[in-house]
Amino acid sequence: MSTEDPLLKYRTQHQHRLNYMPWLYWRLKDKHRIWAEQWQQEYQAYLMQMETVHIGKNCFISPLAHIFAEPGRDIIIGDHSFIAADCVLHGPLQIGDEVAINHHCILDGGRKGIMIHDQARLAAYCALYAFDHGMALESPIYQQAVRSQGIEVGRDVWLGAHVGIRDGVKIADHAIVGMHSMVTHDVAAATVVAGNPAVFKRHR
């Protein structure tokens, strides 16, 4: 009679599913939660040892995400937040509680950093770059000075899939940005914007 755990053969696929759909982590049945919590505890401890990353309680961080932080460019992740697979995060970043960062998002804090407040939702393939190059013709782009003003995403903000946020932008609480939008200016609270560049559509 085999003593092999009958659930073991499904575990690799189950982990793969969680990497891309992390919200399922909090819906796991007890028989899966045991190994999943241990898996996350071990990975998060490793990540915090290797990088200047600070992770809150009850988070899910995909081991397939690419997370880089160094002294002065710390990444702080609040409680009950998740980061899905294939994201690229480079500090300085401050991520609040109950924040969702779905797969393939790119967040680069530049010098000034990115702040994402509680309960914000970033759909797949969002790109936030908190820096920008000069573009004068006198010298090649790569030799131009780089500026960094920072990006702020408010509480309960929803960024649709493939949204881009330009350096210096502040998106106020409860705003929504439609799919495939490019945000180049501040967004007022509780408004819906969309387009390239994103413009006001309506109030929530």
N, C-alpha and C positions, 0 to 999 in steps of 0.2 A: 504494500500500500504506500503510495507516495505521500511524503510529508511536506512537499512543496506548497507554499502559500498559493491557493488558487487565484488570489487577487494580484499576485506579483506580475503575471504576464500582461496584465492590463495597465500596470502602473506607469510604464514609460509613456504610453499613449495618453493616459490620464494627465500626467504632468505636462505633456505637450499641449493638451487642450487648455489647461490652466494658464500656461504661458501666454496664450493668445486671447483667452477669455477669463481674465482673473476674477471677475465678479462671481464666477462659479465657486471660488475658494470658500466664500462665506456660506455657501449652500450645501457643502459636502455632508454626506452622511457620516455618522460616527466612525464607521469602519475605515473610511478614507481620511478623515480628519486627523487621525493619529499619525499616519506617515506623512501627510501633507504639512502639518505643523512642524514636525521634526525636520523635514526637508527645508522649509523656510527658515527655521531658527538657525540651522547650520549654515545656510547660504548667507543670510543676513549678517551673522557673526563674522564670516569670512570677509564679506564686503566691507564691513566697518573696520576690520583689521587692516585691510589693504588700501583703503581710500579714506579720506576725511569725510565720511558719510555718517550721518546721525539718523537713525530710523526709529520712528515711534512704535507704539503698541499695535499689534494685530494688523500689520501691513502685509501685502503681497508684493514681492519684488521678483520679477522674472529673471532667472539666471541667464536668459538669452538677451536681456537688455545690456547695453554698453554704458556703464556709469563711471565717470571719471571726476575725481575731486582731489585737490591738493591744498595744503595750508594756504589760507587766504581765499580759496575758491571752494569752500565747504558746500556740501549739499545736505540740507535739513529736510526730512520727510516727516510729516505729522502722522498722528494716529489714524488707523483704519483707511489708509490710502493704498493705491496700487499703481505699479508701473509694469506695463505689459512688454512682451517680447519685441526685440529689434528696435527699441527706443535708443536714442543716443542722448545722454545727459552729461553736460559739462558745467561744473559750478562756476561762479556762485549761484546757487538755486535755493530758494526757500519755498517749500511745498507744504500747504496747510493740512488740516484734518479732512478726511473723507474726500480726497481728491482722486480723480480717475485720469490716468494718462494711458491711453490706449496704444496699440502696437504701431510701430514705425514713426512715433513722434520724435522730433529733434528739438532739444532745448539747450541753447548755449548761452551762458550767462555773461559772456564778455568780461569786462572789468566791473561794471556796476551791478550786474546780477538780474535775475528774474525772480519775482515774487508771485506765487499763485496762492490765492486765499482759499479758505475752507469751502468744500463742496463744489469746487469747479470741476468741469468735465471737459476733457480734451479728447475728441474723437481721433480716429486713426489718421496718420500722416500729417498732423499739424507741425508747423515749423516756426519756432520762436528764436530769433537771433538778436541778442542784446548788444550788437556792435554793428558798425558799418565802415566801409572804406571811403576815403576821398576819391574823387574821379577827375581831377584836373588833368589836362592833356600834356602838361609839362613832363610827366614821369609815368612809368607803367603803374597799373593798378596795385601790383603787389608791393610797390615802394611807397605807396601813399600812407599818410597817417590814418590810424584807426581810431574812431571815436566809440564811446560806449555811454549811453544814457540810462539804460535799464528798461525793463518791461514789467508792468504790473497787471495781473489778471485778478479781477475782484471775486468776491464771494458769490457762489451759485451762478457763475458764468458758464455758458455752454459754447464751446468752439466746435463747429461742425468739421467733418472730415476735410482734409487738405487745406485748412486755413493757414495763412501766413501772417505773422505779426512782426511789424518793423520795429527796430530799436527806437526807444523813446515813447512808445505808445502805452497809455493806461486805459484799460477796459474796466469800467465801473461795475459795481455789484449788479447781479441779476440780468446782465446783458446777454444777448445771443448773437453769434456770428454765423451766418449761413455757409454751407459747403462751398469750397473752392474760392473763398473770399480772400482778398489781400487787404489787411488793415494797416493803413498808413497814418491815421490820426486817432486821437482819443475817442472813445465810445462812451456815451452817456449811460447812466444807470437805467436798467429796466427797458432798454431799447433793443430792437432787432435791426441788425445791419447786414448787408450782403453786397457782393460785387467786387470788381477789381478796377479801381479801388473801392473798398466797402463804403456804402452810403446808407443813410437812415431809410428804413422801410416802414416801421411802425413801432408803437409802444407795446410792451407785453400786456 
